[in-house]
């Protein structure tokens, strides 16, 4: 599921983050956790409840092309 999201064009991912960023952040990290079983991703899931993580995800999507903070 995360590979599908990561394969979208950058402009689409940025627009999705602007509109549905809070929801995308949570689901992205849940699916990343199911793929990697990395415990840091659990912390990311919990922190995704707060608006700050939405902003961090928006910034990393713009500059790095994908969600990277606490999503291994």
mmCIF file of the N, C-alpha and C atoms, coordinates in Angstrom:
data_MODEL
# 
_entry.id   MODEL 
# 
loop_
_atom_site.group_PDB 
_atom_site.id 
_atom_site.type_symbol 
_atom_site.label_atom_id 
_atom_site.label_alt_id 
_atom_site.label_comp_id 
_atom_site.label_asym_id 
_atom_site.label_entity_id 
_atom_site.label_seq_id 
_atom_site.pdbx_PDB_ins_code 
_atom_site.Cartn_x 
_atom_site.Cartn_y 
_atom_site.Cartn_z 
_atom_site.occupancy 
_atom_site.B_iso_or_equiv 
_atom_site.pdbx_formal_charge 
_atom_site.auth_seq_id 
_atom_site.auth_comp_id 
_atom_site.auth_asym_id 
_atom_site.auth_atom_id 
_atom_site.pdbx_PDB_model_num 
ATOM 1   N N  . UNK A 1 1  ? 0.809  -1.182 0.000  1.00 0.00 ? 1  UNK A N  1 
ATOM 2   C CA . UNK A 1 1  ? 0.000  0.000  0.000  1.00 0.00 ? 1  UNK A CA 1 
ATOM 3   C C  . UNK A 1 1  ? 0.865  1.264  0.000  1.00 0.00 ? 1  UNK A C  1 
ATOM 4   N N  . UNK A 1 2  ? 1.944  1.291  0.790  1.00 0.00 ? 2  UNK A N  1 
ATOM 5   C CA . UNK A 1 2  ? 2.801  2.474  0.825  1.00 0.00 ? 2  UNK A CA 1 
ATOM 6   C C  . UNK A 1 2  ? 3.561  2.646  -0.479 1.00 0.00 ? 2  UNK A C  1 
ATOM 7   N N  . UNK A 1 3  ? 3.859  1.548  -1.145 1.00 0.00 ? 3  UNK A N  1 
ATOM 8   C CA . UNK A 1 3  ? 4.547  1.645  -2.438 1.00 0.00 ? 3  UNK A CA 1 
ATOM 9   C C  . UNK A 1 3  ? 3.652  2.324  -3.466 1.00 0.00 ? 3  UNK A C  1 
ATOM 10  N N  . UNK A 1 4  ? 2.366  2.060  -3.395 1.00 0.00 ? 4  UNK A N  1 
ATOM 11  C CA . UNK A 1 4  ? 1.418  2.699  -4.306 1.00 0.00 ? 4  UNK A CA 1 
ATOM 12  C C  . UNK A 1 4  ? 1.377  4.195  -4.052 1.00 0.00 ? 4  UNK A C  1 
ATOM 13  N N  . UNK A 1 5  ? 1.305  4.596  -2.782 1.00 0.00 ? 5  UNK A N  1 
ATOM 14  C CA . UNK A 1 5  ? 1.291  6.018  -2.441 1.00 0.00 ? 5  UNK A CA 1 
ATOM 15  C C  . UNK A 1 5  ? 2.603  6.675  -2.863 1.00 0.00 ? 5  UNK A C  1 
ATOM 16  N N  . UNK A 1 6  ? 3.733  6.020  -2.609 1.00 0.00 ? 6  UNK A N  1 
ATOM 17  C CA . UNK A 1 6  ? 5.035  6.587  -2.963 1.00 0.00 ? 6  UNK A CA 1 
ATOM 18  C C  . UNK A 1 6  ? 5.234  6.696  -4.465 1.00 0.00 ? 6  UNK A C  1 
ATOM 19  N N  . UNK A 1 7  ? 4.513  5.891  -5.248 1.00 0.00 ? 7  UNK A N  1 
ATOM 20  C CA . UNK A 1 7  ? 4.679  5.924  -6.694 1.00 0.00 ? 7  UNK A CA 1 
ATOM 21  C C  . UNK A 1 7  ? 3.828  7.005  -7.365 1.00 0.00 ? 7  UNK A C  1 
ATOM 22  N N  . UNK A 1 8  ? 2.955  7.649  -6.605 1.00 0.00 ? 8  UNK A N  1 
ATOM 23  C CA . UNK A 1 8  ? 2.156  8.738  -7.172 1.00 0.00 ? 8  UNK A CA 1 
ATOM 24  C C  . UNK A 1 8  ? 3.060  9.913  -7.522 1.00 0.00 ? 8  UNK A C  1 
ATOM 25  N N  . UNK A 1 9  ? 2.675  10.725 -8.503 1.00 0.00 ? 9  UNK A N  1 
ATOM 26  C CA . UNK A 1 9  ? 3.472  11.916 -8.816 1.00 0.00 ? 9  UNK A CA 1 
ATOM 27  C C  . UNK A 1 9  ? 3.566  12.844 -7.590 1.00 0.00 ? 9  UNK A C  1 
ATOM 28  N N  . UNK A 1 10 ? 4.666  13.559 -7.487 1.00 0.00 ? 10 UNK A N  1 
ATOM 29  C CA . UNK A 1 10 ? 4.924  14.411 -6.331 1.00 0.00 ? 10 UNK A CA 1 
ATOM 30  C C  . UNK A 1 10 ? 3.806  15.421 -6.102 1.00 0.00 ? 10 UNK A C  1 
ATOM 31  N N  . UNK A 1 11 ? 3.320  16.039 -7.133 1.00 0.00 ? 11 UNK A N  1 
ATOM 32  C CA . UNK A 1 11 ? 2.273  17.052 -6.975 1.00 0.00 ? 11 UNK A CA 1 
ATOM 33  C C  . UNK A 1 11 ? 0.997  16.439 -6.397 1.00 0.00 ? 11 UNK A C  1 
ATOM 34  N N  . UNK A 1 12 ? 0.694  15.212 -6.760 1.00 0.00 ? 12 UNK A N  1 
ATOM 35  C CA . UNK A 1 12 ? -0.487 14.527 -6.221 1.00 0.00 ? 12 UNK A CA 1 
ATOM 36  C C  . UNK A 1 12 ? -0.292 14.236 -4.739 1.00 0.00 ? 12 UNK A C  1 
ATOM 37  N N  . UNK A 1 13 ? 0.905  13.774 -4.364 1.00 0.00 ? 13 UNK A N  1 
ATOM 38  C CA . UNK A 1 13 ? 1.178  13.493 -2.950 1.00 0.00 ? 13 UNK A CA 1 
ATOM 39  C C  . UNK A 1 13 ? 1.113  14.763 -2.109 1.00 0.00 ? 13 UNK A C  1 
ATOM 40  N N  . UNK A 1 14 ? 1.635  15.866 -2.633 1.00 0.00 ? 14 UNK A N  1 
ATOM 41  C CA . UNK A 1 14 ? 1.583  17.136 -1.898 1.00 0.00 ? 14 UNK A CA 1 
ATOM 42  C C  . UNK A 1 14 ? 0.138  17.589 -1.737 1.00 0.00 ? 14 UNK A C  1 
ATOM 43  N N  . UNK A 1 15 ? -0.653 17.491 -2.797 1.00 0.00 ? 15 UNK A N  1 
ATOM 44  C CA . UNK A 1 15 ? -2.068 17.875 -2.700 1.00 0.00 ? 15 UNK A CA 1 
ATOM 45  C C  . UNK A 1 15 ? -2.826 16.984 -1.724 1.00 0.00 ? 15 UNK A C  1 
ATOM 46  N N  . UNK A 1 16 ? -2.553 15.695 -1.758 1.00 0.00 ? 16 UNK A N  1 
ATOM 47  C CA . UNK A 1 16 ? -3.192 14.789 -0.808 1.00 0.00 ? 16 UNK A CA 1 
ATOM 48  C C  . UNK A 1 16 ? -2.799 15.121 0.624  1.00 0.00 ? 16 UNK A C  1 
ATOM 49  N N  . UNK A 1 17 ? -1.547 15.478 0.825  1.00 0.00 ? 17 UNK A N  1 
ATOM 50  C CA . UNK A 1 17 ? -1.097 15.865 2.166  1.00 0.00 ? 17 UNK A CA 1 
ATOM 51  C C  . UNK A 1 17 ? -1.787 17.147 2.622  1.00 0.00 ? 17 UNK A C  1 
ATOM 52  N N  . UNK A 1 18 ? -1.971 18.081 1.720  1.00 0.00 ? 18 UNK A N  1 
ATOM 53  C CA . UNK A 1 18 ? -2.645 19.327 2.091  1.00 0.00 ? 18 UNK A CA 1 
ATOM 54  C C  . UNK A 1 18 ? -4.104 19.093 2.464  1.00 0.00 ? 18 UNK A C  1 
ATOM 55  N N  . UNK A 1 19 ? -4.764 18.195 1.758  1.00 0.00 ? 19 UNK A N  1 
ATOM 56  C CA . UNK A 1 19 ? -6.197 17.977 1.968  1.00 0.00 ? 19 UNK A CA 1 
ATOM 57  C C  . UNK A 1 19 ? -6.471 16.925 3.035  1.00 0.00 ? 19 UNK A C  1 
ATOM 58  N N  . UNK A 1 20 ? -5.798 15.782 2.942  1.00 0.00 ? 20 UNK A N  1 
ATOM 59  C CA . UNK A 1 20 ? -6.074 14.646 3.835  1.00 0.00 ? 20 UNK A CA 1 
ATOM 60  C C  . UNK A 1 20 ? -4.862 14.238 4.662  1.00 0.00 ? 20 UNK A C  1 
ATOM 61  N N  . UNK A 1 21 ? -3.952 15.146 4.902  1.00 0.00 ? 21 UNK A N  1 
ATOM 62  C CA . UNK A 1 21 ? -2.666 14.821 5.517  1.00 0.00 ? 21 UNK A CA 1 
ATOM 63  C C  . UNK A 1 21 ? -2.743 14.091 6.828  1.00 0.00 ? 21 UNK A C  1 
ATOM 64  N N  . UNK A 1 22 ? -3.657 14.512 7.701  1.00 0.00 ? 22 UNK A N  1 
ATOM 65  C CA . UNK A 1 22 ? -3.753 13.895 9.016  1.00 0.00 ? 22 UNK A CA 1 
ATOM 66  C C  . UNK A 1 22 ? -4.102 12.416 8.897  1.00 0.00 ? 22 UNK A C  1 
ATOM 67  N N  . UNK A 1 23 ? -5.059 12.101 8.061  1.00 0.00 ? 23 UNK A N  1 
ATOM 68  C CA . UNK A 1 23 ? -5.497 10.708 7.879  1.00 0.00 ? 23 UNK A CA 1 
ATOM 69  C C  . UNK A 1 23 ? -4.420 9.896  7.155  1.00 0.00 ? 23 UNK A C  1 
ATOM 70  N N  . UNK A 1 24 ? -3.824 10.480 6.134  1.00 0.00 ? 24 UNK A N  1 
ATOM 71  C CA . UNK A 1 24 ? -2.788 9.779  5.376  1.00 0.00 ? 24 UNK A CA 1 
ATOM 72  C C  . UNK A 1 24 ? -1.600 9.444  6.270  1.00 0.00 ? 24 UNK A C  1 
ATOM 73  N N  . UNK A 1 25 ? -1.218 10.373 7.129  1.00 0.00 ? 25 UNK A N  1 
ATOM 74  C CA . UNK A 1 25 ? -0.077 10.141 8.016  1.00 0.00 ? 25 UNK A CA 1 
ATOM 75  C C  . UNK A 1 25 ? -0.272 8.908  8.893  1.00 0.00 ? 25 UNK A C  1 
ATOM 76  N N  . UNK A 1 26 ? -1.452 8.778  9.445  1.00 0.00 ? 26 UNK A N  1 
ATOM 77  C CA . UNK A 1 26 ? -1.734 7.632  10.318 1.00 0.00 ? 26 UNK A CA 1 
ATOM 78  C C  . UNK A 1 26 ? -1.718 6.329  9.527  1.00 0.00 ? 26 UNK A C  1 
ATOM 79  N N  . UNK A 1 27 ? -2.482 6.283  8.432  1.00 0.00 ? 27 UNK A N  1 
ATOM 80  C CA . UNK A 1 27 ? -2.558 5.049  7.653  1.00 0.00 ? 27 UNK A CA 1 
ATOM 81  C C  . UNK A 1 27 ? -1.226 4.681  7.010  1.00 0.00 ? 27 UNK A C  1 
ATOM 82  N N  . UNK A 1 28 ? -0.474 5.668  6.543  1.00 0.00 ? 28 UNK A N  1 
ATOM 83  C CA . UNK A 1 28 ? 0.832  5.403  5.948  1.00 0.00 ? 28 UNK A CA 1 
ATOM 84  C C  . UNK A 1 28 ? 1.737  4.698  6.951  1.00 0.00 ? 28 UNK A C  1 
ATOM 85  N N  . UNK A 1 29 ? 1.770  5.210  8.183  1.00 0.00 ? 29 UNK A N  1 
ATOM 86  C CA . UNK A 1 29 ? 2.629  4.605  9.195  1.00 0.00 ? 29 UNK A CA 1 
ATOM 87  C C  . UNK A 1 29 ? 2.118  3.235  9.643  1.00 0.00 ? 29 UNK A C  1 
ATOM 88  N N  . UNK A 1 30 ? 0.813  3.052  9.688  1.00 0.00 ? 30 UNK A N  1 
ATOM 89  C CA . UNK A 1 30 ? 0.271  1.728  10.035 1.00 0.00 ? 30 UNK A CA 1 
ATOM 90  C C  . UNK A 1 30 ? 0.712  0.706  8.999  1.00 0.00 ? 30 UNK A C  1 
ATOM 91  N N  . UNK A 1 31 ? 0.577  1.038  7.720  1.00 0.00 ? 31 UNK A N  1 
ATOM 92  C CA . UNK A 1 31 ? 0.988  0.100  6.678  1.00 0.00 ? 31 UNK A CA 1 
ATOM 93  C C  . UNK A 1 31 ? 2.504  -0.077 6.643  1.00 0.00 ? 31 UNK A C  1 
ATOM 94  N N  . UNK A 1 32 ? 3.271  0.973  6.950  1.00 0.00 ? 32 UNK A N  1 
ATOM 95  C CA . UNK A 1 32 ? 4.726  0.840  7.047  1.00 0.00 ? 32 UNK A CA 1 
ATOM 96  C C  . UNK A 1 32 ? 5.089  -0.107 8.191  1.00 0.00 ? 32 UNK A C  1 
ATOM 97  N N  . UNK A 1 33 ? 4.384  0.016  9.320  1.00 0.00 ? 33 UNK A N  1 
ATOM 98  C CA . UNK A 1 33 ? 4.649  -0.873 10.445 1.00 0.00 ? 33 UNK A CA 1 
ATOM 99  C C  . UNK A 1 33 ? 4.348  -2.324 10.079 1.00 0.00 ? 33 UNK A C  1 
ATOM 100 N N  . UNK A 1 34 ? 3.242  -2.551 9.380  1.00 0.00 ? 34 UNK A N  1 
ATOM 101 C CA . UNK A 1 34 ? 2.887  -3.907 8.987  1.00 0.00 ? 34 UNK A CA 1 
ATOM 102 C C  . UNK A 1 34 ? 3.929  -4.511 8.045  1.00 0.00 ? 34 UNK A C  1 
ATOM 103 N N  . UNK A 1 35 ? 4.585  -3.662 7.247  1.00 0.00 ? 35 UNK A N  1 
ATOM 104 C CA . UNK A 1 35 ? 5.635  -4.134 6.344  1.00 0.00 ? 35 UNK A CA 1 
ATOM 105 C C  . UNK A 1 35 ? 6.962  -4.360 7.068  1.00 0.00 ? 35 UNK A C  1 
ATOM 106 N N  . UNK A 1 36 ? 7.335  -3.434 7.955  1.00 0.00 ? 36 UNK A N  1 
ATOM 107 C CA . UNK A 1 36 ? 8.686  -3.472 8.519  1.00 0.00 ? 36 UNK A CA 1 
ATOM 108 C C  . UNK A 1 36 ? 8.776  -3.967 9.954  1.00 0.00 ? 36 UNK A C  1 
ATOM 109 N N  . UNK A 1 37 ? 7.689  -3.883 10.723 1.00 0.00 ? 37 UNK A N  1 
ATOM 110 C CA . UNK A 1 37 ? 7.669  -4.253 12.144 1.00 0.00 ? 37 UNK A CA 1 
ATOM 111 C C  . UNK A 1 37 ? 8.670  -3.432 12.956 1.00 0.00 ? 37 UNK A C  1 
ATOM 112 N N  . UNK A 1 38 ? 8.968  -2.198 12.518 1.00 0.00 ? 38 UNK A N  1 
ATOM 113 C CA . UNK A 1 38 ? 9.889  -1.307 13.209 1.00 0.00 ? 38 UNK A CA 1 
ATOM 114 C C  . UNK A 1 38 ? 9.160  -0.610 14.356 1.00 0.00 ? 38 UNK A C  1 
ATOM 115 N N  . UNK A 1 39 ? 9.710  -0.685 15.563 1.00 0.00 ? 39 UNK A N  1 
ATOM 116 C CA . UNK A 1 39 ? 9.032  -0.115 16.725 1.00 0.00 ? 39 UNK A CA 1 
ATOM 117 C C  . UNK A 1 39 ? 8.978  1.405  16.690 1.00 0.00 ? 39 UNK A C  1 
ATOM 118 N N  . UNK A 1 40 ? 9.896  2.044  16.006 1.00 0.00 ? 40 UNK A N  1 
ATOM 119 C CA . UNK A 1 40 ? 9.860  3.500  15.872 1.00 0.00 ? 40 UNK A CA 1 
ATOM 120 C C  . UNK A 1 40 ? 8.636  3.969  15.113 1.00 0.00 ? 40 UNK A C  1 
ATOM 121 N N  . UNK A 1 41 ? 8.147  3.128  14.248 1.00 0.00 ? 41 UNK A N  1 
ATOM 122 C CA . UNK A 1 41 ? 6.955  3.466  13.479 1.00 0.00 ? 41 UNK A CA 1 
ATOM 123 C C  . UNK A 1 41 ? 5.725  3.518  14.380 1.00 0.00 ? 41 UNK A C  1 
ATOM 124 N N  . UNK A 1 42 ? 5.707  2.718  15.444 1.00 0.00 ? 42 UNK A N  1 
ATOM 125 C CA . UNK A 1 42 ? 4.590  2.777  16.400 1.00 0.00 ? 42 UNK A CA 1 
ATOM 126 C C  . UNK A 1 42 ? 4.541  4.158  17.053 1.00 0.00 ? 42 UNK A C  1 
ATOM 127 N N  . UNK A 1 43 ? 5.695  4.680  17.420 1.00 0.00 ? 43 UNK A N  1 
ATOM 128 C CA . UNK A 1 43 ? 5.755  6.032  17.965 1.00 0.00 ? 43 UNK A CA 1 
ATOM 129 C C  . UNK A 1 43 ? 5.237  7.038  16.948 1.00 0.00 ? 43 UNK A C  1 
ATOM 130 N N  . UNK A 1 44 ? 5.589  6.847  15.693 1.00 0.00 ? 44 UNK A N  1 
ATOM 131 C CA . UNK A 1 44 ? 5.091  7.717  14.632 1.00 0.00 ? 44 UNK A CA 1 
ATOM 132 C C  . UNK A 1 44 ? 3.583  7.663  14.497 1.00 0.00 ? 44 UNK A C  1 
ATOM 133 N N  . UNK A 1 45 ? 3.009  6.485  14.662 1.00 0.00 ? 45 UNK A N  1 
ATOM 134 C CA . UNK A 1 45 ? 1.546  6.338  14.589 1.00 0.00 ? 45 UNK A CA 1 
ATOM 135 C C  . UNK A 1 45 ? 0.889  7.138  15.702 1.00 0.00 ? 45 UNK A C  1 
ATOM 136 N N  . UNK A 1 46 ? 1.427  7.025  16.906 1.00 0.00 ? 46 UNK A N  1 
ATOM 137 C CA . UNK A 1 46 ? 0.858  7.754  18.046 1.00 0.00 ? 46 UNK A CA 1 
ATOM 138 C C  . UNK A 1 46 ? 1.014  9.257  17.847 1.00 0.00 ? 46 UNK A C  1 
ATOM 139 N N  . UNK A 1 47 ? 2.182  9.698  17.403 1.00 0.00 ? 47 UNK A N  1 
ATOM 140 C CA . UNK A 1 47 ? 2.414  11.126 17.205 1.00 0.00 ? 47 UNK A CA 1 
ATOM 141 C C  . UNK A 1 47 ? 1.628  11.695 16.022 1.00 0.00 ? 47 UNK A C  1 
ATOM 142 N N  . UNK A 1 48 ? 1.206  10.835 15.106 1.00 0.00 ? 48 UNK A N  1 
ATOM 143 C CA . UNK A 1 48 ? 0.444  11.292 13.945 1.00 0.00 ? 48 UNK A CA 1 
ATOM 144 C C  . UNK A 1 48 ? -0.922 11.844 14.326 1.00 0.00 ? 48 UNK A C  1 
ATOM 145 N N  . UNK A 1 49 ? -1.333 11.596 15.542 1.00 0.00 ? 49 UNK A N  1 
ATOM 146 C CA . UNK A 1 49 ? -2.603 12.131 16.014 1.00 0.00 ? 49 UNK A CA 1 
ATOM 147 C C  . UNK A 1 49 ? -2.518 13.660 16.143 1.00 0.00 ? 49 UNK A C  1 
ATOM 148 N N  . UNK A 1 50 ? -1.320 14.169 16.379 1.00 0.00 ? 50 UNK A N  1 
ATOM 149 C CA . UNK A 1 50 ? -1.134 15.604 16.583 1.00 0.00 ? 50 UNK A CA 1 
ATOM 150 C C  . UNK A 1 50 ? -0.852 16.328 15.265 1.00 0.00 ? 50 UNK A C  1 
ATOM 151 N N  . UNK A 1 51 ? -1.343 17.551 15.123 1.00 0.00 ? 51 UNK A N  1 
ATOM 152 C CA . UNK A 1 51 ? -1.176 18.307 13.869 1.00 0.00 ? 51 UNK A CA 1 
ATOM 153 C C  . UNK A 1 51 ? 0.275  18.581 13.489 1.00 0.00 ? 51 UNK A C  1 
ATOM 154 N N  . UNK A 1 52 ? 1.174  18.596 14.456 1.00 0.00 ? 52 UNK A N  1 
ATOM 155 C CA . UNK A 1 52 ? 2.576  18.849 14.131 1.00 0.00 ? 52 UNK A CA 1 
ATOM 156 C C  . UNK A 1 52 ? 3.123  17.805 13.163 1.00 0.00 ? 52 UNK A C  1 
ATOM 157 N N  . UNK A 1 53 ? 2.753  16.552 13.348 1.00 0.00 ? 53 UNK A N  1 
ATOM 158 C CA . UNK A 1 53 ? 3.236  15.499 12.448 1.00 0.00 ? 53 UNK A CA 1 
ATOM 159 C C  . UNK A 1 53 ? 2.699  15.683 11.036 1.00 0.00 ? 53 UNK A C  1 
ATOM 160 N N  . UNK A 1 54 ? 1.471  16.197 10.923 1.00 0.00 ? 54 UNK A N  1 
ATOM 161 C CA . UNK A 1 54 ? 0.937  16.487 9.593  1.00 0.00 ? 54 UNK A CA 1 
ATOM 162 C C  . UNK A 1 54 ? 1.832  17.498 8.889  1.00 0.00 ? 54 UNK A C  1 
ATOM 163 N N  . UNK A 1 55 ? 2.243  18.535 9.611  1.00 0.00 ? 55 UNK A N  1 
ATOM 164 C CA . UNK A 1 55 ? 3.107  19.558 9.030  1.00 0.00 ? 55 UNK A CA 1 
ATOM 165 C C  . UNK A 1 55 ? 4.474  18.976 8.670  1.00 0.00 ? 55 UNK A C  1 
ATOM 166 N N  . UNK A 1 56 ? 5.033  18.157 9.553  1.00 0.00 ? 56 UNK A N  1 
ATOM 167 C CA . UNK A 1 56 ? 6.323  17.514 9.280  1.00 0.00 ? 56 UNK A CA 1 
ATOM 168 C C  . UNK A 1 56 ? 6.218  16.625 8.035  1.00 0.00 ? 56 UNK A C  1 
ATOM 169 N N  . UNK A 1 57 ? 5.133  15.871 7.920  1.00 0.00 ? 57 UNK A N  1 
ATOM 170 C CA . UNK A 1 57 ? 4.944  15.003 6.757  1.00 0.00 ? 57 UNK A CA 1 
ATOM 171 C C  . UNK A 1 57 ? 4.792  15.817 5.476  1.00 0.00 ? 57 UNK A C  1 
ATOM 172 N N  . UNK A 1 58 ? 4.108  16.940 5.564  1.00 0.00 ? 58 UNK A N  1 
ATOM 173 C CA . UNK A 1 58 ? 3.969  17.818 4.396  1.00 0.00 ? 58 UNK A CA 1 
ATOM 174 C C  . UNK A 1 58 ? 5.331  18.337 3.947  1.00 0.00 ? 58 UNK A C  1 
ATOM 175 N N  . UNK A 1 59 ? 6.134  18.786 4.889  1.00 0.00 ? 59 UNK A N  1 
ATOM 176 C CA . UNK A 1 59 ? 7.464  19.312 4.569  1.00 0.00 ? 59 UNK A CA 1 
ATOM 177 C C  . UNK A 1 59 ? 8.366  18.217 3.995  1.00 0.00 ? 59 UNK A C  1 
ATOM 178 N N  . UNK A 1 60 ? 8.367  17.029 4.610  1.00 0.00 ? 60 UNK A N  1 
ATOM 179 C CA . UNK A 1 60 ? 9.221  15.962 4.076  1.00 0.00 ? 60 UNK A CA 1 
ATOM 180 C C  . UNK A 1 60 ? 8.728  15.478 2.715  1.00 0.00 ? 60 UNK A C  1 
ATOM 181 N N  . UNK A 1 61 ? 7.430  15.526 2.484  1.00 0.00 ? 61 UNK A N  1 
ATOM 182 C CA . UNK A 1 61 ? 6.920  15.150 1.165  1.00 0.00 ? 61 UNK A CA 1 
ATOM 183 C C  . UNK A 1 61 ? 7.370  16.152 0.114  1.00 0.00 ? 61 UNK A C  1 
ATOM 184 N N  . UNK A 1 62 ? 7.348  17.423 0.447  1.00 0.00 ? 62 UNK A N  1 
ATOM 185 C CA . UNK A 1 62 ? 7.771  18.453 -0.503 1.00 0.00 ? 62 UNK A CA 1 
ATOM 186 C C  . UNK A 1 62 ? 9.261  18.342 -0.798 1.00 0.00 ? 62 UNK A C  1 
ATOM 187 N N  . UNK A 1 63 ? 10.091 18.211 0.239  1.00 0.00 ? 63 UNK A N  1 
ATOM 188 C CA . UNK A 1 63 ? 11.537 18.262 0.054  1.00 0.00 ? 63 UNK A CA 1 
ATOM 189 C C  . UNK A 1 63 ? 12.195 16.914 -0.229 1.00 0.00 ? 63 UNK A C  1 
ATOM 190 N N  . UNK A 1 64 ? 11.638 15.826 0.285  1.00 0.00 ? 64 UNK A N  1 
ATOM 191 C CA . UNK A 1 64 ? 12.248 14.514 0.072  1.00 0.00 ? 64 UNK A CA 1 
ATOM 192 C C  . UNK A 1 64 ? 11.418 13.596 -0.814 1.00 0.00 ? 64 UNK A C  1 
ATOM 193 N N  . UNK A 1 65 ? 10.174 13.978 -1.099 1.00 0.00 ? 65 UNK A N  1 
ATOM 194 C CA . UNK A 1 65 ? 9.365  13.203 -2.010 1.00 0.00 ? 65 UNK A CA 1 
ATOM 195 C C  . UNK A 1 65 ? 8.520  12.127 -1.353 1.00 0.00 ? 65 UNK A C  1 
ATOM 196 N N  . UNK A 1 66 ? 8.691  11.920 -0.040 1.00 0.00 ? 66 UNK A N  1 
ATOM 197 C CA . UNK A 1 66 ? 7.867  10.933 0.649  1.00 0.00 ? 66 UNK A CA 1 
ATOM 198 C C  . UNK A 1 66 ? 7.913  11.185 2.147  1.00 0.00 ? 66 UNK A C  1 
ATOM 199 N N  . UNK A 1 67 ? 7.033  10.512 2.881  1.00 0.00 ? 67 UNK A N  1 
ATOM 200 C CA . UNK A 1 67 ? 7.009  10.612 4.329  1.00 0.00 ? 67 UNK A CA 1 
ATOM 201 C C  . UNK A 1 67 ? 8.177  9.802  4.879  1.00 0.00 ? 67 UNK A C  1 
ATOM 202 N N  . UNK A 1 68 ? 9.041  10.465 5.655  1.00 0.00 ? 68 UNK A N  1 
ATOM 203 C CA . UNK A 1 68 ? 10.237 9.774  6.129  1.00 0.00 ? 68 UNK A CA 1 
ATOM 204 C C  . UNK A 1 68 ? 10.393 9.767  7.641  1.00 0.00 ? 68 UNK A C  1 
ATOM 205 N N  . UNK A 1 69 ? 9.824  10.720 8.361  1.00 0.00 ? 69 UNK A N  1 
ATOM 206 C CA . UNK A 1 69 ? 10.032 10.829 9.799  1.00 0.00 ? 69 UNK A CA 1 
ATOM 207 C C  . UNK A 1 69 ? 9.221  9.755  10.517 1.00 0.00 ? 69 UNK A C  1 
ATOM 208 N N  . UNK A 1 70 ? 9.907  8.906  11.261 1.00 0.00 ? 70 UNK A N  1 
ATOM 209 C CA . UNK A 1 70 ? 9.305  7.814  12.024 1.00 0.00 ? 70 UNK A CA 1 
ATOM 210 C C  . UNK A 1 70 ? 8.436  6.904  11.137 1.00 0.00 ? 70 UNK A C  1 
ATOM 211 N N  . UNK A 1 71 ? 8.905  6.647  9.935  1.00 0.00 ? 71 UNK A N  1 
ATOM 212 C CA . UNK A 1 71 ? 8.192  5.740  9.017  1.00 0.00 ? 71 UNK A CA 1 
ATOM 213 C C  . UNK A 1 71 ? 9.228  4.923  8.250  1.00 0.00 ? 71 UNK A C  1 
ATOM 214 N N  . UNK A 1 72 ? 9.773  3.916  8.906  1.00 0.00 ? 72 UNK A N  1 
ATOM 215 C CA . UNK A 1 72 ? 10.827 3.103  8.274  1.00 0.00 ? 72 UNK A CA 1 
ATOM 216 C C  . UNK A 1 72 ? 10.242 1.883  7.617  1.00 0.00 ? 72 UNK A C  1 
# 
